[in-house]
Amino acid sequence: MSELRWHPLLGEWVATATHRQDRTFLPPPDYCPLCPTKPGGFPTEIAEPTYDIVAFENRFPSLSPQPPTPAIEGTELYPVRPSFGVCEVVVYTPEHSSTLADQPVEQIYKLIQVWADRYRELSAIEQVKYVFIFENKGEAIGVTLHHPHGQIYAYPFVPPRLLQELSRSQMHFEDKGRCLVCDIIAEEKEFGSRVIVENAGFVAYLPFFARYPYEVHIASDRHLQDITELDRSEQLDLAEILKHLLVAYDGLFGVSFPYMMVMHQRPSDGGDYDHYHFHIEFYPPLRTATKLKYLAGSESGAGMFINDTLPEDKAAEVRQYIRPVDWRGQ
């Protein structure tokens, strides 16, 4: 059973998805549903002996193109609506024990093209208002499958966090006549100490306002609104920046670094969002090699994050693990 229920105190939708309680949870490698299906072996979600990158609809979706009738009838105070949407899985590689950080930069470049293709196709669905591309990595985040993969949710509304960013960006543009993220990039570059790495098209920085100790944002130098607007050189630059950061993360504590990676871009509702700016945000839960940053009372109950570290110090830590990226020819 799945439906959308209105939260009147916050003015946002909450999804119920009871069928997800039964989704596959940390299976042994021989029974991973994201591995290729080997001849005579366990039948997986991908009925091929090998593959490059695969995208398909999630078997345990929070949203569905043909949602069921809600379990309960809504009221004026508590509206209910069918949980329309699309939930996709994007599998980065057939290599079960790999990670995106382990993949060659050329594979990350291919993934960026897949992201752009899926964003373009899902955005064209009339009822879809926002396409959200993300990755949850590591058991500390709560992943149920170790195989390297990300997800895409196509929502029938613009999610609240994005609405807030869009609103703040529009207010800044109306007040200053400039893009908010462009101004953030300029200030981070001028200050310098929080910049992790940059190239011709992108910059990665641990922002002045970081809520997690190792939170990093990646933003395009050119003012654009979504991933489909990247030209080939910018796609290559983004692949390189992602490779730099992911390798540096793994170097910090000598472990496969857990994180949430979320892509923020324009809604798909046909509106004018020239004031907004495409960027990617990383939220790693580790604050030391053995301690997690928990979202406790202030963060979860009041919405105010407390960061126990200084962004300038943490940026220096990450920056020392930046390594050259080895392109095999593009």
Sequence and secondary structure as in RCSB ss.txt:
>XXXX:A:sequence
MSELRWHPLLGEWVATATHRQDRTFLPPPDYCPLCPTKPGGFPTEIAEPTYDIVAFENRFPSLSPQPPTPAIEGT
ELYPVRPSFGVCEVVVYTPEHSSTLADQPVEQIYKLIQVWADRYRELSAIEQVKYVFIFENKGEAIGVTLHHPHG
QIYAYPFVPPRLLQELSRSQMHFEDKGRCLVCDIIAEEKEFGSRVIVENAGFVAYLPFFARYPYEVHIASDRHLQ
DITELDRSEQLDLAEILKHLLVAYDGLFGVSFPYMMVMHQRPSDGGDYDHYHFHIEFYPPLRTATKLKYLAGSES
GAGMFINDTLPEDKAAEVRQYIRPVDWRGQ
>XXXX:A:secstr
 EEEEEETTTTEEEEEEGGGGGS  S  GGG TTSB  TTS   SB SS  S EEEE SS SSBSS    SS   
SSS EEE B EEEEEE  S TT  TTTS HHHHHHHHHHHHHHHHHHHTSTT  EEEEEEEESTTTT S  SSEE
EEEEESS  HHHHHHHHHHHHHHHHHSS HHHHHHHHHHHH TTEEEE SSEEEE  TT SSTT EEEEESS  S
SGGG  HHHHHHHHHHHHHHHHHHHHHHTS   EEEEEE   SSS   TT   EEEEE  BSSSS B    IIII
II     SS HHHHHHHHHTT         
